[in-house]
């Protein structure tokens, strides 16, 4: 059996345990930057379509915009491998420093980019390049931040503490929705089209620099230091090869468990804002307000689910949340399409809350099934593969499904599919509550 070190307790050579609040705060800020950057692109999709994808048909331009949104996710896998390698070989802190800086710079780049009217097709090309850099950086952010917190957390509180990192995913989207709502409220449509659409992208640089400073105050986890100093643990030159050789079953399991978390997140946040407008007939203000409320509901659900996961186990939470989403998806989309404003908001918020419960125990579970010497790489590979196939493509697939079938409830089928995948994957998950992390 592989040796283990209690996360958060000092080893012989480690420094005193660092503040839990500081660790979680630093991890959350980076995750906020990542998901703010991804979400703001989706929320500003119609404006980006008009400035960078010149098409006679608005639907085609919007599809092209969402296609560029999806392209970034194909870079998440190589990004995860690259930053996972840095994190497992040279330190979690170093890798997380690089990811937050690259993400903030790429997003700010979109904010200063000349439009199609100025650069022609080159503007579109550079926009896609910025999206690719975002995706590459995001590949190492969330997985590394959760590994960092999990390795600092005591076993009895690991799900609860890592759940706060995942609040960054929803807080990032919430912040993006609030900024988009603020821009739409503060400026006229002409002013937004002329220059104000750039403001949300430039804000990312400010948040990123704050997060970078806070992360610079932390030191490495005891688990990483123990792996580096241990002579009896085989370490390969490339951690990803260890993952593929020894942990491919865990990779498949994480892909299945994460299907609802990833697909559900992008359907319930980024795509739902467009769905409420295009299919529900609601105004942009209503759509963004509803999305803000949904993100708040999700943020509330995460620590609740983390507490329940530490108290009763990871499996019961996974089973309950994925089962509820499967039952609630179609009624929720019916309300978002045909219901009143209040009903549509309640439907979106309910879906976000239940999906958030699945997310609340996810990364603590992932950390518990991978060993420390390739934990960052393993989580990053599996999580980013799911993001690539079911996350970034979700808004595009949802829009395409309606276009192909003529049925504006078709996106609900996509969400239902992800819920079933996660429910089935839970049958293959061993209960890991209270388990010490292995080197």
C-alpha positions in Angstrom: 0.0 0.0 0.0 1.2 3.5 -0.8 2.2 5.6 2.2 -0.1 8.3 3.2 0.2 11.7 4.9 -2.7 13.3 6.7 -3.5 16.4 4.6 -3.0 19.6 6.5 -0.7 18.1 9.2 3.0 18.9 9.0 5.5 16.3 7.9 9.0 16.1 9.4 10.3 18.6 6.9 7.3 20.7 6.3 6.5 24.1 7.6 3.6 24.7 10.0 0.2 24.2 8.4 -0.9 27.4 6.5 -4.1 29.2 7.3 -7.2 27.4 6.0 -8.8 30.7 5.2 -5.8 31.9 3.2 -5.6 28.7 1.2 -9.3 28.7 0.4 -9.3 32.4 -0.5 -6.4 32.1 -2.8 -7.9 29.1 -4.6 -11.3 30.7 -4.9 -10.0 33.9 -6.4 -8.3 32.0 -9.2 -11.4 30.0 -9.9 -13.5 33.2 -10.0 -11.1 34.6 -12.6 -11.4 31.4 -14.7 -15.2 31.2 -14.7 -15.7 34.9 -14.9 -13.6 34.9 -18.1 -15.4 32.0 -19.7 -18.9 33.2 -18.6 -18.5 36.8 -19.7 -17.8 35.6 -23.3 -21.0 33.7 -23.3 -23.0 36.6 -21.7 -21.7 39.0 -24.3 -22.2 36.5 -27.1 -24.7 38.5 -29.1 -22.4 41.6 -29.1 -19.3 39.5 -30.0 -21.3 38.0 -32.9 -22.0 41.4 -34.3 -18.4 42.6 -34.0 -16.4 39.6 -35.0 -18.6 37.2 -37.0 -20.2 39.1 -39.8 -23.1 37.0 -41.2 -26.4 37.9 -42.8 -28.2 35.4 -40.6 -28.0 36.4 -36.8 -28.5 32.7 -35.9 -25.4 31.7 -37.9 -23.3 34.5 -36.4 -24.4 33.3 -32.9 -23.6 29.7 -33.7 -20.1 30.9 -34.9 -19.7 32.7 -31.6 -20.6 29.7 -29.5 -18.3 27.6 -31.8 -15.4 29.9 -30.8 -16.6 29.5 -27.2 -16.3 25.7 -27.6 -12.9 25.8 -29.3 -11.3 27.0 -26.1 -12.3 23.8 -24.4 -10.3 21.7 -26.8 -7.2 23.5 -25.4 -8.1 22.6 -21.9 -6.9 19.0 -22.2 -3.3 19.9 -23.4 -3.4 22.8 -20.9 -4.3 20.4 -18.1 -1.5 18.1 -19.1 1.0 21.0 -19.3 0.1 22.6 -16.0 -0.5 19.3 -14.3 3.0 18.3 -15.2 4.3 21.6 -13.7 2.1 21.1 -10.6 3.1 17.5 -10.0 6.8 18.0 -10.7 7.6 21.6 -9.6 4.8 22.6 -7.3 1.1 23.3 -7.2 1.8 27.0 -6.3 4.0 27.6 -9.3 1.5 26.1 -11.7 -1.4 28.1 -10.2 0.6 31.3 -10.5 1.0 30.7 -14.3 -2.6 29.8 -14.9 -4.2 32.9 -13.3 -1.8 35.2 -15.0 -2.3 33.8 -18.5 -6.1 33.7 -18.1 -6.3 37.3 -17.0 -4.0 38.5 -19.9 -5.9 36.5 -22.5 -9.3 37.9 -21.4 -8.0 41.5 -21.2 -6.7 40.9 -24.8 -10.3 40.4 -26.0 -11.1 43.8 -24.4 -8.6 45.7 -26.4 -8.9 43.8 -29.7 -9.9 45.7 -32.8 -13.2 44.5 -34.4 -13.9 42.9 -37.8 -14.7 46.4 -39.2 -11.0 47.4 -38.5 -9.0 44.2 -39.0 -11.3 42.0 -41.0 -10.9 38.3 -40.7 -7.7 38.8 -38.6 -9.9 40.2 -35.8 -11.8 36.9 -35.8 -8.6 35.0 -35.8 -7.0 36.9 -32.9 -10.3 36.5 -30.9 -10.2 32.7 -31.4 -6.5 32.8 -30.3 -7.4 34.6 -27.1 -10.1 32.1 -26.5 -7.6 29.3 -27.0 -5.2 30.9 -24.5 -8.1 31.1 -22.0 -8.8 27.4 -22.5 -5.2 26.4 -22.2 -4.8 28.3 -18.9 -8.2 27.1 -17.5 -7.0 23.5 -18.1 -4.7 23.8 -15.1 -6.7 26.2 -12.8 -9.7 24.5 -11.2 -8.1 21.0 -10.9 -4.9 22.5 -9.3 -6.8 24.8 -6.9 -8.9 21.9 -5.6 -5.9 19.6 -5.3 -4.1 22.4 -3.3 -7.0 22.8 -0.9 -7.7 19.1 -0.6 -4.1 18.5 0.4 -4.3 21.1 3.1 -7.7 20.0 4.5 -8.2 17.4 7.3 -10.0 14.3 6.1 -13.1 14.9 8.2 -13.7 18.3 6.6 -12.3 17.8 3.1 -15.6 17.9 1.1 -16.7 21.0 3.0 -13.5 22.9 2.5 -13.0 22.0 -1.2 -16.7 22.9 -1.8 -15.7 26.5 -1.2 -13.2 26.4 -4.1 -16.1 25.3 -6.4 -18.1 28.3 -5.2 -15.6 30.2 -7.3 -17.1 28.6 -10.5 -20.5 30.1 -9.6 -19.2 33.3 -8.1 -17.3 33.9 -11.4 -20.4 33.4 -13.4 -22.4 35.5 -10.9 -19.9 38.3 -11.2 -19.9 38.0 -15.0 -23.7 38.2 -15.0 -23.7 41.2 -12.6 -21.2 43.0 -14.8 -23.2 42.2 -18.0 -26.4 43.4 -16.3 -24.6 46.5 -15.1 -23.3 47.3 -18.5 -26.7 46.8 -20.1 -28.3 49.0 -17.4 -25.8 51.8 -17.3 -25.2 52.3 -21.1 -27.4 52.7 -24.1 -27.4 50.0 -26.8 -25.4 52.3 -29.1 -22.8 53.0 -26.4 -22.4 49.3 -25.6 -21.9 48.5 -29.3 -19.4 51.3 -29.7 -17.1 50.6 -26.7 -18.8 49.6 -23.4 -18.8 45.9 -24.4 -15.0 45.9 -23.8 -15.3 46.9 -20.1 -16.3 43.4 -18.8 -13.2 41.8 -20.4 -10.8 44.5 -19.0 -12.1 43.9 -15.5 -10.6 40.4 -15.6 -7.1 41.9 -15.4 -7.8 43.7 -12.1 -9.2 40.5 -10.5 -6.4 38.4 -11.8 -3.7 40.6 -10.4 -5.4 40.6 -7.0 -5.5 36.8 -7.1 -1.9 36.6 -8.2 -0.8 38.6 -5.2 -2.7 36.5 -2.7 -1.4 33.3 -4.1 2.2 34.6 -3.9 1.8 34.6 -0.1 1.2 30.8 0.1 3.7 27.9 0.3 3.5 24.4 -1.1 1.4 21.6 0.4 2.9 19.0 2.7 1.8 16.2 0.4 3.8 17.7 -2.5 6.9 18.2 -0.4 6.6 14.6 1.0 6.5 13.2 -2.6 9.5 15.3 -3.6 11.5 14.2 -0.6 10.6 10.5 -0.5 13.1 8.1 -1.9 10.9 5.0 -1.8 8.2 6.3 -4.2 8.7 5.8 -7.9 8.4 9.0 -9.8 8.4 9.1 -13.6 9.6 12.0 -15.7 6.1 12.6 -16.9 3.2 12.3 -14.3 0.7 12.0 -17.1 2.2 8.6 -18.1 1.6 7.4 -14.5 -2.0 8.5 -14.8 -2.5 6.6 -18.1 -0.7 3.5 -16.8 -2.0 3.2 -13.2 -5.1 5.4 -12.9 -7.1 5.1 -16.1 -10.0 3.6 -14.3 -10.1 6.7 -12.0 -10.0 8.9 -15.0 -13.0 7.2 -16.6 -14.9 7.4 -13.2 -14.2 11.2 -12.9 -15.4 11.8 -16.5 -18.7 10.1 -15.7 -19.1 11.8 -12.3 -18.3 15.2 -13.8 -20.8 14.9 -16.7 -23.6 16.6 -14.9 -21.4 19.1 -13.1 -19.8 20.3 -16.3 -22.7 20.0 -18.8 -25.2 21.2 -16.2 -23.1 24.2 -15.3 -22.8 25.5 -18.8 -26.5 24.8 -19.7 -27.8 26.3 -16.5 -25.7 29.4 -16.5 -24.2 30.4 -19.9 -26.8 28.9 -22.2 -29.8 29.6 -20.0 -29.2 33.3 -20.3 -29.6 33.0 -24.1 -32.5 30.5 -23.8 -34.6 32.8 -21.6 -34.3 35.5 -24.3 -34.6 33.5 -27.5 -37.1 30.8 -26.5 -38.7 32.3 -23.4 -39.2 35.8 -24.9 -37.8 37.5 -21.8 -35.7 40.7 -21.9 -31.9 40.7 -21.4 -32.4 42.3 -17.9 -34.7 39.4 -16.9 -32.3 36.8 -18.3 -29.2 38.2 -16.5 -31.2 38.7 -13.2 -32.4 35.2 -13.3 -28.9 33.9 -14.0 -27.6 35.9 -11.0 -30.2 34.4 -8.7 -29.4 30.9 -10.1 -25.7 31.4 -9.3 -26.5 32.5 -5.8 -28.6 29.3 -5.3 -25.7 27.2 -6.6 -23.2 29.0 -4.3 -25.5 28.2 -1.3 -25.8 24.6 -2.3 -22.1 23.8 -2.4 -21.1 24.0 1.3 -24.4 22.3 2.2 -23.5 19.4 0.0 -19.9 19.4 1.2 -21.1 19.2 4.8 -23.5 16.4 3.9 -20.7 14.6 2.0 -18.5 14.7 5.1 -21.4 13.6 7.4 -23.0 10.8 5.3 -20.7 10.1 2.4 -20.0 11.1 -1.1 -22.1 8.5 -2.9 -25.5 9.5 -1.3 -25.0 13.1 -2.4 -24.0 12.1 -6.0 -27.0 9.7 -6.3 -29.5 12.2 -4.9 -28.5 15.3 -6.9 -28.1 13.5 -10.3 -31.4 11.7 -9.7 -33.2 15.0 -8.9 -31.8 16.7 -12.0 -33.1 13.8 -14.2 -36.6 14.3 -12.7 -36.6 18.1 -12.8 -35.0 19.0 -16.1 -38.0 18.9 -18.5 -40.4 20.7 -16.1 -37.8 23.4 -15.5 -37.3 24.0 -19.2 -41.0 24.2 -19.7 -41.2 26.9 -17.1 -38.2 28.8 -18.6 -39.9 28.6 -22.0 -43.6 29.2 -21.1 -43.8 30.3 -17.5 -44.0 33.7 -16.0 -40.9 35.7 -15.0 -41.1 34.4 -11.4 -41.6 30.8 -12.6 -38.7 31.0 -15.1 -36.4 32.4 -12.4 -37.5 29.7 -9.9 -36.9 26.9 -12.4 -33.4 28.1 -13.3 -32.5 28.6 -9.6 -33.8 25.1 -8.7 -31.7 23.4 -11.4 -28.6 25.4 -10.3 -29.1 24.4 -6.7 -29.4 20.7 -7.4 -26.5 20.7 -9.9 -24.4 22.6 -7.3 -25.0 19.8 -4.8 -23.3 17.3 -7.2 -20.4 19.8 -7.5 -20.1 20.2 -3.7 -18.6 16.8 -3.2 -16.9 16.3 -6.5 -13.3 17.5 -6.2 -12.8 16.1 -2.7 -13.8 12.7 -4.2 -11.4 13.2 -7.1 -8.5 14.0 -4.8 -9.2 10.9 -2.7 -9.0 8.5 -5.6 -5.8 9.8 -7.1 -2.3 9.6 -5.5 -0.4 12.7 -4.7 2.5 12.1 -7.2 0.0 12.4 -10.1 -3.0 13.9 -8.4 -2.9 17.2 -10.2 -2.4 15.6 -13.6 -5.1 13.0 -13.1 -7.8 15.4 -12.0 -6.8 17.8 -14.8 -6.9 15.2 -17.5 -10.3 13.8 -16.5 -12.0 17.1 -15.6 -10.8 18.8 -18.8 -11.8 15.9 -21.0 -15.3 16.3 -19.6 -15.2 20.1 -20.1 -14.1 19.6 -23.7 -16.8 17.1 -24.6 -19.7 18.2 -22.5 -18.9 21.7 -21.2 -17.7 24.1 -23.9 -19.8 22.4 -26.5 -23.0 22.6 -24.4 -24.3 26.1 -25.6 -23.4 25.2 -29.2 -25.1 21.7 -29.0 -28.2 23.2 -27.3 -28.5 25.9 -30.0 -27.9 23.3 -32.7 -30.4 20.8 -31.3 -33.2 23.4 -31.5 -32.1 24.4 -35.1 -32.1 20.7 -36.2 -35.2 19.5 -34.5 -37.3 22.6 -34.4 -38.1 21.6 -30.8 -37.1 24.3 -28.3 -37.1 21.7 -25.4 -34.3 19.8 -27.1 -31.6 21.3 -24.7 -33.4 19.6 -21.8 -32.5 16.2 -23.4 -28.8 17.1 -23.3 -29.0 18.0 -19.6 -31.0 14.8 -18.9 -28.2 12.8 -20.7 -25.5 14.2 -18.4 -27.6 13.5 -15.3 -28.0 9.9 -16.3 -24.3 9.5 -17.0 -23.4 10.8 -13.5 -26.0 8.7 -11.8 -24.7 5.5 -13.5 -21.0 6.4 -12.7 -21.8 6.7 -9.0 -22.5 2.9 -8.9 -18.8 2.4 -9.6 -17.5 4.9 -7.0 -16.1 3.4 -3.8 -17.1 5.5 -0.7 -14.1 7.7 0.1 -15.4 9.7 3.1 -12.8 10.0 5.8 -10.0 8.5 3.6 -6.5 9.8 4.1 -4.8 11.0 0.9 -2.2 8.7 -0.6 1.2 9.7 -1.8 
